[in-house]
Amino acid sequence: MRNVERYPVEGPNSLWQVYKTVSRMKAVRNFIFIQLARYCPSLPLKNWIYRHVLGMKVGRNTAFALMVMVDVFFPERIRVGSNTIIGYNSTILAHEYLIREYRLGDVVIGDNVMIGANVTILPGVTIGDGAVVAAGSVVHKDVPPGAFVGGNPLRDLRVDKWQPE
């Protein structure tokens, strides 16, 4: 199970109550800077925005590809190690707003990790050092160091020997 904090809500679904959990100004400010970073061609500038404006922990030589979407409301709950690649159009979430509750969870991505394009990483997961996540995957549980995983649901893709079908 993912490591998330659960907060029950009364009344309409939790998304209607989002501004009780995060200020409107923070949401607007983060949205503007995340959009700038998504289109920014300069990796050092992009990492500077993530570190110094959004409060994320980002290691040295980490590369966020074009169009990566980080959590708008809680980017400070995202940590990415050194020499890691986050693929094109991937999404990293630290929150989930559901019908009767919302959930928050830290996302920890280790060193030398490769995240393929169009991956969605849900709140409360840890991806270990040296892991590879295949394109198009939904990371809904922790990924051990050195693992090669993919799909939805996420599963181990490593095989000892390739066999033609």
N, C-alpha and C positions, 0 to 999 in steps of 0.2 A: 504494500500500500504506500502511496505517496505520503510524504511528510508535510501535511497541510494543517493550518489552523482553521477551524470551522466556526462561523458566526451565524447563528440562526437569526432570521428577520421576521418581523410581524408585518402584516398588511400585504401590499402587492409584492410581486417578485423583487428580488434583491437589486436588480439593475435600476429599478425606479428609485432606489435609495442610495445610489452610488455616491452622491455628494455628501452623504453623512459619513462616508468612509474616507473620502479624499476631497481636498478643496478644489473648487472650480478653477482657481488660478493655477494650481499645480498641474491640473489636467491639461489646461490650455497651453501653458508654458512647455510642458513635456511634449505635447502633441507637435508643437511648432518645431522644437529641436529634433525630435525623432524624425519628422518629415525631412528636415534639412540633412540629417545624417543618412537617411535612406537613399538619397540621390547624390550624396557627396562622393566625388571620385577619389578624394584624398584619404587614404587609410589613416595616416597620423591625425588629420583633422577630425575624422569620424570618431576615432578612439578618444580624442580630447573631449569631444562633446559628450560621449558616453561617460567618461570619468569625471569631468569637472562640472558639467552642467546637470547631468542626470544622476550622478552619484553611484554609477555602476563600478564594480571592481573589474578591471580589464587588464590582463597580463601583457607583457612585452610581445611584440610581433604578432599579435592576434589580428586576424583579418575578418571583418564583417563585409560580406559581399553586398552588391547593389540590392536594394529593396528589403533588407532584413528589417523586421518589425519587432521591436522590443516592447515590453509591457509599458503602456502609457501611464498607468496609475501608480505602479510600484517598481520602477526600473532599479531602484537602489537595492532590491532584493535579488538581483542577478549578479553572479560572479562568473567570470570566464577566465581561465588560466592563460598561460603563455603559449605562443606559437600554435594557436587554435584557429581553425577556419570555420566560419558560420556561412553556409551556402546561400545562394540567391533566393530571395523571397521567403526565407524561413521566418518563423514566429516564435518568440520566447515569451511565455506568459508566467507571471507571478501571482495572478489572481484568476478566480472563476466566480462569476455571479450566476447563481442558480435560482430556482423558484423559491425555495424556502430558506436558503442560506447562501452566504458567500464564503469563499475559501481563499486563504493566502498561503503562499509557500515559497521559500527560497529556491532558486534554481542555481545549481553549482555545476559548472562545466569545467573539467580538468584541463591539464596541459596536453598539448599535442593531439587534440581531438579534431576529428573531421566530421562536420555536420553537412550532409548533402543538401541540395536545393529543395525548397518547398517542404521542409521539415517543420512540424509543430511540436514544441516542447511545452508540456503542461507544468503547472506549479508544483513545487515540492519534490522535484526529481534531481538526482545527482548523476552526472555522466562522468565516469572515471577516466583517468589519464590514458591517453593512447587509444581511446575507443573510436570506432567509426560508426556513424549512423547513416544508413542508406537514404537516398533522395526519396521524398514523398512520405516519410515515416511519421507516425505520431508517437512521441516518447511520453508514455503514461506511467512508466515505472523506472526505477534506478537502472543504470547501465553499468556493469562492472568494468574496471580498468582493462584495456586491451580487447574488449569485446567488439564483434562486428555484428550489428543488429539492423533490422529494418522491418518495414511493413506496418499494417494496422489490422490486427493488434501486433505490437512489437514482438519480434522473436529473434532468436539467435540465427544468423545466416551462415556462420562458419561451417564449412564442411571439410573433412579430412582429405578427401580426394574427389576431384571433379569426375562425374560419370555422365557420359552422353545419355540422353533419353531414348 
